Amino acid sequence: MKAEEKIQDKIIGKGRSGQVYRKTDSSGKDLAVKVFSGVDGLTDFVNYVLTGAPNPYAWNEDAVESAHYRREVLSLLISFWFKSGVRIAKSYGTDWHETEKAFKITTEFISGRPVALRHPFSNDTDKELASLVKGVMKPLEKKLIEAGFDGLVWQAGKGNPIALNNFLLDRNGDWVWIDAESGVPALFPLNPLSLLSFYIPKSLKFRRPMFDDVDIIKLRNYIDTNHDQLGKKLGDDKLTWLHEYVRRLDIYQKKWKSVKRIQKSIQYQLKKEHITTRQAEWYTKHPMIWITKEFGKLFKRALVKFFVKLPLKIVNILFSLKYWTILKKSFRFIFIGHYRKNKTEELINGRLADWEKRGQLKPEHSEFLQKQTQKESTSPYLADFIILMGLKPLTNIIELIILPALYASGFIGEAALAIGVAFGGIIYRTAYTVGKIIYENLALKEEERHPRWIALIIGLIPTFGNLAYPTQMVYAANTKSPELAEFLLYDISARIGAKIPIWGGKDTRTEHFFNHIPDI
């Protein structure tokens, strides 16, 4: 393997197991280079607890070579399983990245985008999600299991909502599986039935948590059973290469999976140059000393993180907040119309820019909504929505700082603290809406009043209460063009899904699930 000093190309993706860069080779060909340098501390911790070391692709050469040959095998089998429209990004090989002290895999660069989110102009793309899930991922899961790729169904999406962003729609309209390498063992599906009926039984079969495991015996039997059909579809040359790729995969996977738990952590520390070769040999002969050393190090890190770094971080945040500035801006936002109008356009334009950057909104649609923002800036419902959004930092300070301080000082009890923190959002939304209803009924003529009953009811729902006024805008009789309000509904819902811990994130099925809720 050749060592590379550093990658200077543009980063195009970051996941739990590493970072992906876009690189151009000497012939001008675009490549995607995934460096398995762990960027998620929790993921490393989970891998360490379950397997004895962080992600094996980062430090184990046999593991990353297995990943390469799995792609070679799958490239041929997927072309056999699907008539057209589905493929896996080709692997061009693996290498060591000296600067990151981690292995990398180089694949073809796919110019494409993830599944389109729902929005006011998405009629042409609304069937993409079903097309990918029902037409590609579900059939792929079944074929992978038939052929012995038990560990790969995790990356294909079985019980794993995050797997949706492992696929891109390229410019030819083909679905391309771009990420076939896991970040954690397959023991954390969102669907408990998948865990109980598949992942745990398979882990018991392999006698370890599954991590992209391939049952080579089952795979060879599958190829033998379908030998004639494979020959007709692939041709004799490719069929010969298929057998060769399986042979190489078998060699590297056996070497990778045969490493004992203690040896994994020793080899990881050696690859990261935290210990020398001589020290690695000595610790191999004295495993109990190594275990004690590693346990002590983990315990020390936990103590420092939770009792030193975390309190310091909280204190720094509290002292860094500019309370007077927050109060002043909140006051201006509520009472100064042109300031609120500018901030409204700024906030919405920021959201439009984010959707456009993700390829989820066309420039012409973004421009249309920007113009509608200016027209709708006088809408009382949009003003109400923006006021509530503008007040969120202030209400967060009340919920997370002022209420706990009042409790610590003895001014309020445990019940008041729990209600304030748990239902603070509902309380301030309801108070605001009820206040507006009372004010308009007392101060305005009937024809000048704006009904807010939908906003009042929606505002009582935890988290989704943020959709109260965009929902009211959609149903308002004076809103002739509902696209802006609809976009805000879809945007807020998608952001909720993107912030769900562990199983959420952008371009996941979790985000898409929440993004489709406004359709109801």
C-alpha positions in Angstrom: 0.0 0.0 0.0 1.2 3.5 -0.8 1.0 6.1 2.0 -0.6 9.4 1.2 0.3 12.4 3.2 -3.0 14.2 3.1 -6.1 14.7 1.1 -6.6 18.3 0.0 -9.8 17.7 -1.9 -13.3 18.9 -0.9 -15.1 17.0 1.8 -18.5 15.9 0.6 -19.8 13.8 3.4 -19.2 13.0 7.1 -20.7 10.0 8.9 -20.2 7.9 12.0 -17.4 5.9 10.6 -15.4 8.5 8.7 -15.3 11.3 6.2 -15.7 11.3 2.4 -13.7 13.5 0.0 -14.1 14.2 -3.6 -10.8 13.7 -5.5 -9.8 13.9 -9.1 -7.2 11.5 -10.3 -4.4 12.1 -12.9 -6.7 11.3 -15.8 -9.3 13.8 -14.6 -11.7 11.2 -13.3 -13.7 12.1 -10.2 -13.4 9.7 -7.2 -14.9 9.5 -3.7 -12.4 8.7 -1.0 -13.7 7.5 2.3 -11.2 7.8 5.2 -12.2 5.7 8.1 -11.1 8.2 10.7 -13.7 8.1 13.4 -15.4 11.4 13.8 -18.0 10.3 16.4 -16.9 9.6 19.9 -20.1 7.7 20.8 -19.6 5.4 17.8 -16.1 4.6 18.8 -17.2 3.9 22.4 -20.0 1.5 21.2 -17.5 -0.3 19.0 -15.0 -0.5 21.7 -17.5 -2.0 24.2 -19.0 -4.5 21.8 -15.9 -5.5 19.8 -12.8 -4.4 21.7 -11.7 -1.6 19.4 -13.2 1.3 17.3 -14.4 0.7 13.7 -12.2 -2.1 12.2 -12.0 -0.4 8.8 -9.9 2.3 10.4 -7.1 0.1 11.6 -7.5 -3.5 10.2 -6.1 -4.0 6.7 -7.9 -7.3 6.3 -11.3 -5.6 7.2 -10.9 -2.8 4.6 -9.8 -5.3 2.0 -12.9 -7.4 2.8 -14.9 -4.2 2.1 -13.3 -3.8 -1.3 -14.0 -7.4 -2.4 -17.5 -7.4 -1.0 -18.2 -4.5 -3.4 -16.7 -6.4 -6.2 -18.9 -9.4 -5.5 -22.0 -7.2 -5.0 -21.4 -5.2 -8.2 -21.8 -8.4 -10.2 -24.7 -9.9 -8.1 -26.7 -6.7 -8.1 -26.5 -6.6 -11.9 -27.9 -10.2 -11.8 -30.6 -9.4 -9.3 -32.0 -6.2 -10.9 -32.7 -5.8 -14.6 -31.5 -2.2 -14.5 -31.8 1.0 -12.5 -29.8 -0.3 -9.5 -26.1 -0.7 -8.9 -23.4 -0.2 -6.2 -20.6 2.4 -6.4 -17.5 0.6 -7.7 -14.5 0.2 -5.5 -11.1 1.0 -6.9 -9.1 -0.3 -4.0 -7.9 0.6 -0.5 -4.9 2.4 1.0 -3.4 3.8 4.2 -3.9 7.5 5.0 -0.8 8.5 6.9 -2.0 11.9 8.3 -5.3 10.5 9.7 -3.6 7.2 10.7 -6.5 5.3 9.2 -7.3 3.2 6.1 -9.4 4.5 3.3 -11.4 3.1 0.4 -11.6 4.8 -3.0 -14.8 4.4 -5.0 -16.4 6.0 -8.0 -17.9 9.4 -7.4 -21.6 9.5 -7.9 -23.1 12.8 -9.2 -26.6 12.6 -7.8 -28.8 13.4 -4.9 -30.7 11.7 -2.1 -34.5 11.0 -2.1 -36.5 14.2 -2.6 -38.2 15.7 0.5 -41.9 16.7 0.3 -42.5 20.4 -0.4 -45.1 22.5 -2.3 -43.4 21.8 -5.6 -42.5 18.1 -5.2 -45.3 16.6 -7.3 -42.8 15.2 -9.8 -40.6 13.6 -7.1 -43.2 12.4 -4.6 -42.9 8.7 -5.7 -39.1 8.6 -5.2 -39.3 7.4 -1.5 -41.6 4.5 -2.4 -39.5 3.7 -5.5 -36.3 3.4 -3.4 -37.8 1.7 -0.3 -40.2 -0.7 -2.0 -38.5 -1.1 -5.4 -34.9 -1.3 -4.3 -34.1 -1.6 -0.6 -36.7 -4.2 0.4 -35.9 -6.5 -2.6 -32.2 -6.0 -2.0 -32.6 -7.0 1.7 -34.2 -10.3 0.6 -31.5 -11.0 -2.1 -28.7 -10.2 0.3 -30.1 -12.7 2.9 -30.5 -15.4 0.2 -26.9 -15.0 -0.9 -25.4 -15.0 2.6 -24.8 -11.2 3.0 -26.4 -11.3 6.5 -24.4 -8.3 7.8 -25.0 -6.1 4.8 -28.8 -5.9 5.3 -28.0 -3.3 8.0 -26.6 -0.9 5.3 -29.4 -1.9 3.0 -32.0 -0.7 5.5 -33.4 -3.6 7.5 -34.8 -1.9 10.6 -32.3 0.9 10.1 -33.8 4.2 9.0 -30.4 5.8 8.6 -29.6 3.5 5.7 -31.8 5.6 3.4 -28.9 8.0 2.8 -26.7 5.2 1.7 -28.4 5.5 -1.7 -28.3 8.3 -4.3 -30.3 8.9 -7.5 -27.8 9.6 -10.2 -28.3 11.7 -13.4 -29.3 8.6 -15.4 -32.2 7.9 -12.9 -30.4 4.9 -11.4 -30.3 4.2 -7.7 -26.7 3.8 -6.6 -25.7 2.2 -3.3 -22.8 4.5 -2.3 -22.1 3.3 1.3 -21.9 -0.4 2.0 -19.6 -0.2 5.1 -21.1 0.0 8.6 -20.2 2.3 11.4 -21.4 0.2 14.3 -22.4 -3.5 14.8 -25.9 -4.3 13.6 -27.6 -4.4 17.0 -29.4 -1.0 17.1 -32.3 -1.2 14.7 -35.3 1.1 15.3 -37.6 -1.8 14.6 -37.5 -4.2 17.6 -38.9 -7.0 15.5 -35.9 -6.8 13.3 -33.6 -7.1 16.3 -35.4 -10.1 17.8 -36.2 -12.0 14.7 -33.0 -11.4 12.7 -30.1 -9.5 14.2 -29.8 -11.3 17.5 -30.3 -14.8 16.0 -27.7 -14.1 13.3 -25.3 -12.7 15.9 -25.7 -15.9 17.9 -25.0 -17.9 14.7 -21.8 -16.0 14.0 -21.0 -15.9 17.8 -20.3 -12.2 17.6 -22.2 -8.9 17.0 -22.6 -8.8 13.2 -20.5 -6.2 11.4 -20.9 -6.6 7.7 -20.5 -10.4 8.0 -20.8 -12.6 4.9 -21.6 -16.3 5.2 -19.1 -17.5 2.6 -20.5 -21.1 2.5 -24.0 -19.8 1.9 -22.7 -17.4 -0.8 -20.9 -20.1 -2.6 -23.9 -22.4 -2.5 -26.0 -19.5 -3.9 -23.6 -19.1 -6.8 -23.5 -22.8 -7.5 -27.3 -23.0 -7.4 -27.7 -20.1 -9.8 -24.6 -20.9 -11.9 -26.3 -21.3 -15.3 -28.4 -18.1 -14.9 -25.4 -16.2 -13.7 -23.4 -17.3 -16.7 -26.2 -16.2 -19.1 -26.5 -12.8 -17.4 -22.9 -12.0 -16.6 -21.0 -14.0 -19.2 -18.2 -16.5 -18.5 -15.4 -14.0 -17.9 -17.4 -12.1 -15.2 -18.6 -15.4 -13.7 -14.9 -16.4 -13.4 -14.1 -13.1 -11.7 -17.0 -13.6 -9.3 -15.6 -16.8 -8.1 -12.2 -15.2 -7.7 -13.6 -12.2 -5.8 -15.4 -14.6 -3.4 -12.2 -16.5 -2.9 -10.3 -13.3 -1.9 -13.2 -12.1 0.3 -13.1 -15.4 2.1 -9.3 -15.0 2.8 -9.5 -11.5 4.1 -12.7 -11.9 6.1 -11.3 -15.0 7.9 -8.1 -13.1 8.8 -10.2 -10.1 10.0 -12.7 -12.0 12.0 -10.1 -14.3 13.6 -8.5 -11.4 15.6 -9.1 -11.9 19.3 -10.7 -9.1 21.3 -7.6 -8.1 23.2 -5.5 -8.2 20.0 -8.0 -5.8 18.4 -7.4 -3.0 20.9 -3.6 -3.6 20.9 -3.5 -3.5 17.1 -5.7 -0.4 17.0 -3.4 1.4 19.4 -0.3 0.2 17.4 -1.8 1.5 14.1 -2.5 4.9 15.8 1.1 4.9 17.0 0.0 5.2 20.6 2.3 2.3 21.4 5.4 0.8 19.7 5.7 -2.6 18.1 7.8 -3.7 21.1 5.2 -2.6 23.5 2.5 -4.4 21.5 4.4 -7.6 21.7 4.9 -7.2 25.4 1.2 -6.5 26.1 0.2 -9.5 23.9 2.2 -11.6 26.4 0.7 -9.8 29.4 -3.0 -9.4 28.5 -4.3 -8.8 32.0 -2.0 -5.8 32.3 -3.3 -4.5 29.0 -7.0 -5.0 30.1 -6.3 -3.1 33.4 -4.6 -0.3 31.5 -7.4 0.1 29.0 -10.1 -0.1 31.6 -8.3 2.6 33.7 -8.0 4.8 30.7 -11.7 4.5 29.8 -12.7 5.2 33.4 -10.4 8.2 33.6 -11.8 9.6 30.3 -15.4 9.1 31.6 -14.6 10.9 34.8 -12.9 13.8 33.0 -15.7 14.1 30.5 -18.7 14.1 32.9 -17.1 15.8 35.9 -14.7 18.3 34.4 -15.3 18.9 30.7 -19.1 18.9 30.7 -19.5 21.2 33.8 -16.9 23.6 32.2 -18.8 23.5 28.9 -22.0 24.4 30.6 -20.4 27.2 32.6 -18.7 28.6 29.5 -22.1 28.6 27.6 -23.8 30.4 30.5 -21.1 33.1 30.7 -20.8 33.5 26.9 -24.5 34.2 26.5 -25.2 37.9 25.9 -28.4 38.2 28.0 -28.9 41.9 27.5 -28.5 41.5 23.7 -31.0 38.7 23.7 -33.5 40.7 25.6 -33.0 43.8 23.5 -33.4 41.9 20.2 -36.4 40.1 21.5 -38.0 43.5 22.4 -37.2 44.9 19.0 -38.5 41.8 17.3 -41.9 42.0 19.1 -42.5 45.7 18.9 -40.6 47.1 15.8 -42.3 46.1 12.6 -39.5 46.7 10.1 -36.9 44.9 12.2 -39.3 41.9 12.5 -39.9 42.0 8.7 -36.1 42.0 8.0 -35.5 39.1 10.4 -38.5 37.2 9.0 -37.1 37.4 5.5 -33.6 36.5 6.8 -34.8 33.4 8.7 -36.9 32.1 5.8 -34.3 32.8 3.2 -31.8 30.9 5.3 -34.1 27.9 5.3 -34.6 28.1 1.5 -30.8 28.3 1.0 -30.3 25.2 3.1 -32.9 23.2 1.0 -31.4 24.5 -2.2 -27.9 23.6 -1.1 -29.1 20.0 -0.3 -30.5 19.8 -3.8 -34.0 19.5 -2.4 -35.3 22.8 -3.9 -34.8 24.1 -7.3 -33.5 27.7 -7.6 -36.6 28.9 -9.4 -38.8 27.5 -6.6 -36.6 29.1 -4.0 -36.9 32.4 -5.8 -40.7 32.1 -5.9 -40.9 31.5 -2.2 -38.5 34.4 -1.5 -40.9 36.7 -3.3 -43.8 35.3 -1.5 -42.0 36.0 1.8 -42.0 39.7 0.9 -45.7 39.6 0.0 -46.7 37.6 3.1 -44.7 39.7 5.5 -47.9 41.6 6.4 -49.7 38.4 7.2 -50.6 38.4 10.9 -50.1 34.6 11.0 -46.6 34.8 9.6 -45.9 37.6 12.0 -47.2 35.4 14.9 -45.1 32.5 13.7 -41.9 34.5 13.5 -42.5 36.2 16.9 -42.9 32.7 18.5 -39.7 31.5 16.7 -37.9 34.7 17.8 -39.0 34.2 21.4 -37.6 30.6 21.5 -34.1 31.6 22.7 -35.7 33.6 25.5 -38.0 30.8 26.5 -35.1 28.4 26.4 -33.2 30.6 28.8 -36.3 30.6 31.1 -36.7 26.8 30.9 -33.0 25.8 31.2 -31.6 28.5 33.4 -34.1 30.7 35.2 -36.5 28.0 36.4 -33.7 25.7 37.7 -32.2 28.8 39.5 -35.5 29.6 41.1 -35.9 26.0 42.2 -32.3 25.9 43.6 -33.2 29.1 45.5 -36.3 27.7 46.9 -38.8 30.0 45.2 -40.5 27.2 43.3 -41.1 23.5 44.0 -40.3 20.4 42.0 -43.7 20.3 40.4 -43.4 23.8 39.1 -39.9 23.1 37.8 -41.0 19.9 36.0 -44.1 21.6 34.5 -42.1 24.6 33.3 -39.3 22.5 31.7 -41.6 19.9 30.2 -44.4 22.1 29.0 -42.7 25.5 28.7 -43.2 25.6 24.9 -46.9 24.7 25.2 -47.4 27.3 27.9 -45.8 30.2 26.1 -47.5 29.3 22.7 -50.9 29.0 24.4 -50.5 32.2 26.4 -49.4 34.1 23.3 -52.3 32.8 21.1 -54.9 33.3 23.8 -53.6 36.8 24.4 -53.9 37.6 20.7 -57.5 36.2 20.6 -58.5 38.3 23.6 -56.8 41.5 22.3 -58.5 41.2 18.9 -61.9 40.5 20.4 -61.6 43.6 22.6 -59.8 46.0 20.3 -60.8 45.2 16.8 -64.0 45.0 14.8 -65.3 41.6 13.9 -64.3 41.9 10.2 -60.7 42.9 11.3 -60.2 39.9 13.5 -58.1 36.8 12.5 -59.3 33.4 13.8 -56.5 31.5 15.6 -58.4 28.4 16.8 -56.4 26.0 14.6 -53.1 27.6 15.9 -54.4 27.3 19.5 -55.2 23.6 19.1 -52.0 22.7 17.2 -49.9 24.7 19.7 -51.0 22.3 22.5 -49.0 19.5 20.9 -45.5 19.0 22.2 -42.8 19.8 19.6 -45.3 19.8 16.7 -46.8 22.9 18.3 -44.2 24.9 16.3 -46.3 24.1 13.3 -49.3 26.0 14.7 -49.2 29.2 12.7 -48.0 27.8 9.4 -51.0 25.4 9.7 -53.2 28.4 10.4 -51.8 30.2 7.4 -52.6 27.2 5.1 -56.3 27.3 6.2 -56.6 31.1 6.4 -59.1 32.5 3.9 -56.9 35.5 3.2 -53.9 33.5 2.2 -54.3 33.2 -1.6 -51.0 31.5 -2.2 -50.3 28.8 0.4 -46.9 27.7 -0.9 -44.9 29.6 1.7 -46.9 28.3 4.6 -46.8 24.8 3.2 -43.0 25.0 2.8 -42.7 26.1 6.5 -44.8 23.1 7.6 -42.7 20.7 5.6 -39.4 22.3 6.7 -40.2 22.4 10.4 -41.4 18.8 10.3 -38.3 17.6 8.5 -36.1 19.5 11.0 -37.8 17.6 13.8 -36.9 14.3 12.2 -33.3 15.4 11.4 -32.8 16.2 15.1 -34.0 12.8 16.5 -31.1 11.2 18.3 -29.4 8.0 17.0 -32.0 7.1 14.3 -32.5 10.6 12.9 -30.5 12.9 10.7 -30.7 14.4 7.2 -31.8 12.2 4.4 -32.9 9.4 6.7 -36.3 7.6 6.7 -36.9 9.3 10.1 -36.6 12.8 8.5 -38.8 11.7 5.6 -41.4 10.3 8.0 -41.7 13.6 9.9 -41.5 15.5 6.6 -44.7 13.8 5.4 -46.7 14.4 8.5 -48.1 17.8 7.2 -49.8 15.8 4.4 -52.3 14.6 7.1 
